[in-house]
Amino acid sequence: MEPSHKIRVCVAGATGWAASELSKGIAATTDLELVAAVARKTAGKNLNTVLGFTSEKNIPIFSTLEEALQIPCDVLIDYTAPEIARHHILTALHKGVAVVVGTSGLSDADYDEIGRLATEKHRPVLAVGNFAISVVLLNKFAEMASQYMPHWEIIDYASDTKVDAPSGSALELANRLSKQQAVITIPTETVQGEKATRGANIGGTQVHAVRLPGYVISLETIFGMESEKLILKHEAGDSAKPYVKGALLAIRKVNTFTGLKRGLDQVMDF
């Protein structure tokens, strides 16, 4: 059931690359209201002033989520770091707040714990490794291909400054493909030479992380069969704008279920 009031949103990591663009996107809507933000370096300031909004509304920035949640809100969207995000998600669930996760790098064990608490508290968590619609489609097409092409690997590209590997996008894709078991002709343990060059096995999929200047985020899944191959690839540019539309959709849809869902397509109609 949709709330009769505007959906009140708190953004954690609000001054970061993707979250600042999202914050501007929220401010431009008529059905969402940005009520608080978390950003340690700019705590005590007005997010409107920091990001240069045209609105005169005061959006207070806090150094901790506990302080920010003193202001009533319906949805927390988190763009921080894995260890901070885990704490934020659990804190929000204990407060009865729905959560959209935009932070990458959380482990399956983290999500097991988050899922249990979300179910216990009857609150929703929507974890999205990447909000770009092209990534959502890549995930969907890859799941379809894995039913017919049993050999595949993932290549995860990002900037040399990205600290987590693989990316949340690659982890989400590997998690989805784990529903089918990839065929690995020569098991990694029997490889001659440097076994690490075959990548990491995540849920039965070999995943390779490339970290070089010049990349923002790219994700590639290669499927191979005798005399044919299928390549599915998403490439992002320097702008954060492609992620805003998907994030706004996630905020609007997160309160339509309870428990944990992983992937934006879980709340989309296909």
BELPEVEN-V495032 format. One record per backbone hydrogen bond with DSSP energy under -0.5 kcal/mol. CO is the residue of the C=O (numbers start at 1). NH is the residue of the N-H. If there is no record, write none. Layout:
co;nh
CO;NH
CO;NH
This chain:
co;nh
6;8
7;33
8;74
8;75
9;35
9;36
10;12
10;77
11;14
11;38
12;79
13;16
16;20
17;21
18;22
19;23
20;24
21;25
22;26
23;27
24;28
26;29
31;7
33;9
33;35
36;11
37;62
38;13
38;14
39;42
40;43
42;45
45;47
45;61
46;49
46;50
47;51
48;52
48;53
57;59
58;60
59;47
60;37
61;44
62;39
64;68
65;69
67;70
68;71
70;72
74;98
75;10
76;100
77;12
77;79
78;102
78;103
81;85
82;86
83;87
84;88
85;89
86;90
87;91
88;92
89;93
90;94
91;95
92;97
93;96
98;76
99;126
100;78
100;102
101;128
107;111
108;112
109;113
110;114
111;115
112;116
113;117
114;118
115;119
116;120
117;121
118;122
118;123
119;122
123;259
124;99
125;127
125;261
126;101
126;128
127;129
127;263
132;135
132;136
133;137
134;138
135;139
136;140
137;141
138;142
139;143
140;144
141;145
142;146
143;147
144;147
145;148
145;149
148;150
150;152
150;183
151;224
152;206
153;222
154;208
155;157
155;220
156;210
157;218
158;212
159;162
167;171
168;172
169;173
170;174
171;175
172;176
173;177
174;178
176;179
177;180
180;182
182;184
183;185
185;187
187;190
188;191
193;195
194;197
195;198
196;199
200;202
200;207
201;203
202;205
205;202
206;154
207;200
208;156
208;210
210;158
210;212
212;215
216;159
217;236
218;157
219;234
220;155
221;223
221;232
222;153
223;230
224;151
225;228
228;225
230;223
230;232
231;233
232;221
234;219
240;243
241;244
241;245
242;246
243;247
244;248
245;249
246;250
247;251
248;252
249;253
250;254
253;256
254;257
259;125
261;127
261;263
263;266
264;267
265;268
268;270
